[in-house]
Each structure stands twice: as structure tokens, then as C-alpha cells.
Amino acid sequence: MDIGRCFNEALDVYKKNLWPLVLGALLFEVLFLCSLTILAGPLIGGWSLMTINALRRKDRRVALGDMFGCFNQFFTLAGLFYLTFIPVLLGTILCIVPGLLLMTIWLFASFLIVDRKEGVFSSLSLSQQLVTRSGFGNYFLLVVIVFAISLAPSAIPY
């Protein structure tokens, strides 16, 4: 895995789709909070579908409607969310590193459910196999970078 290539492809998608992605992120947050996390799984699945489709399209365009394209897998994605959220949260609260390790091994679980129609446990297992077979260190570094980027806004005083 080439982290530089990952970021370059992501930047390419973001440059071409800044406003749909910002709107999608805001919509995600509002629906996530208003539903008291009940819609978290399908929304994460929809975001996964949106990114998969954007990377597969030659023009790299996203379709905001894809964010709602995984509600037919509601229970599978909700199960994945609740099964992984609690251990990741506890691992992050306890020492950050255990949470990052879990985030790394389960990195592809939602993508496998959305793209391959895998079940919850098979997606977790396949994700772990993909990560360990392809180079755990690179994926861990990627998770650390994304985690740091997501925390950066909270360091800015209001």
C-alpha cells in the first residue's frame, strides 16, 4: 500500500467534490446525532458506498444520494457499528493505542459489507486478513494520520 497514492487519490476526489462532500458530512452528523446513533451503521455504509463509487468513476464524481444507498443493509451495518464502536471507544479512552489498533484491523469492514455483501463477522475477519497480509504498519500509519487530522479541529480554541 502506498500512503502517498491514497492521499493523492483522496485529494483528487475532494477537489472535484468539495461541496457535495461537505454537505454529506454535515448531513451525516445531523442524522447521526438526531437518530441517537441508530442510523450510524447505514450512514457509514452509505459514506463507504459514496467513496467506493467515486474512486471507481473515471470523473471521480460523488453522488450524494449514495449516502442513503445502504439502508437495505440496515441491520448488518448497524450490527457492525455497535459491535466495533464500543471496543474502539474503550480502547481509545484507555490508552489511545488499543483503539487505533482495533480501527486498523477493522478498517475495511464496512467497505466489505457494502461492496461484497459480507456479513458482520466475515467482514471483520476479512478486514483483519487484508490488513495483516498487505502490511499492518502502513495501514496503522494511515489510521494514525487520519485520527490526528480528525482531532486537529478540537485543538483550536473557540
Solvent accessible surface area in square Angstrom, and as a share of the most:
residue,aa,sasa,rsa
1,M,73,0.33
2,D,76,0.39
3,I,29,0.15
4,G,39,0.38
5,R,133,0.49
6,C,42,0.25
7,F,61,0.25
8,N,99,0.51
9,E,49,0.22
10,A,40,0.31
11,L,97,0.48
12,D,47,0.24
13,V,10,0.06
14,Y,99,0.38
15,K,157,0.67
16,K,81,0.34
17,N,2,0.01
18,L,88,0.44
19,W,182,0.64
20,P,51,0.32
21,L,5,0.03
22,V,56,0.32
23,L,96,0.48
24,G,0,0.00
25,A,44,0.34
26,L,108,0.54
27,L,56,0.28
28,F,35,0.14
29,E,87,0.39
30,V,82,0.47
31,L,49,0.24
32,F,39,0.16
33,L,114,0.56
34,C,103,0.61
35,S,22,0.14
36,L,143,0.71
37,T,39,0.23
38,I,100,0.51
39,L,43,0.21
40,A,0,0.00
41,G,2,0.02
42,P,0,0.00
43,L,0,0.00
44,I,61,0.31
45,G,0,0.00
46,G,0,0.00
47,W,59,0.21
48,S,4,0.02
49,L,38,0.19
50,M,0,0.00
51,T,36,0.21
52,I,22,0.11
53,N,32,0.16
54,A,0,0.00
55,L,78,0.39
56,R,154,0.56
57,R,83,0.30
58,K,202,0.86
59,D,78,0.41
60,R,52,0.19
61,R,116,0.42
62,V,17,0.10
63,A,40,0.31
64,L,48,0.24
65,G,53,0.51
66,D,23,0.12
67,M,0,0.00
68,F,88,0.37
69,G,40,0.39
70,C,2,0.01
71,F,69,0.29
72,N,126,0.64
73,Q,26,0.12
74,F,52,0.22
75,F,173,0.72
76,T,42,0.24
77,L,2,0.01
78,A,11,0.09
79,G,31,0.29
80,L,13,0.06
81,F,18,0.08
82,Y,89,0.34
83,L,73,0.36
84,T,20,0.11
85,F,81,0.34
86,I,97,0.49
87,P,46,0.29
88,V,27,0.15
89,L,78,0.39
90,L,97,0.48
91,G,6,0.06
92,T,30,0.17
93,I,118,0.60
94,L,141,0.70
95,C,82,0.49
96,I,84,0.43
97,V,74,0.42
98,P,52,0.33
99,G,0,0.00
100,L,11,0.06
101,L,71,0.35
102,L,43,0.22
103,M,51,0.23
104,T,0,0.00
105,I,32,0.16
106,W,53,0.19
107,L,51,0.25
108,F,50,0.21
109,A,2,0.02
110,S,15,0.09
111,F,72,0.30
112,L,11,0.05
113,I,0,0.00
114,V,7,0.04
115,D,63,0.33
116,R,135,0.49
117,K,134,0.57
118,E,44,0.20
119,G,37,0.36
120,V,26,0.15
121,F,150,0.62
122,S,47,0.30
123,S,0,0.00
124,L,19,0.10
125,S,52,0.34
126,L,45,0.22
127,S,0,0.00
128,Q,84,0.37
129,Q,85,0.38
130,L,48,0.24
131,V,0,0.00
132,T,76,0.44
133,R,171,0.63
134,S,52,0.34
135,G,28,0.27
136,F,65,0.27
137,G,51,0.49
138,N,60,0.31
139,Y,20,0.08
140,F,50,0.21
141,L,88,0.44
142,L,27,0.14
143,V,9,0.05
144,V,50,0.29
145,I,53,0.27
146,V,79,0.45
147,F,40,0.17
148,A,56,0.44
149,I,103,0.52
150,S,73,0.47
151,L,88,0.44
152,A,55,0.43
153,P,82,0.52
154,S,86,0.55
155,A,84,0.65
156,I,116,0.59
157,P,120,0.76
158,Y,255,0.97
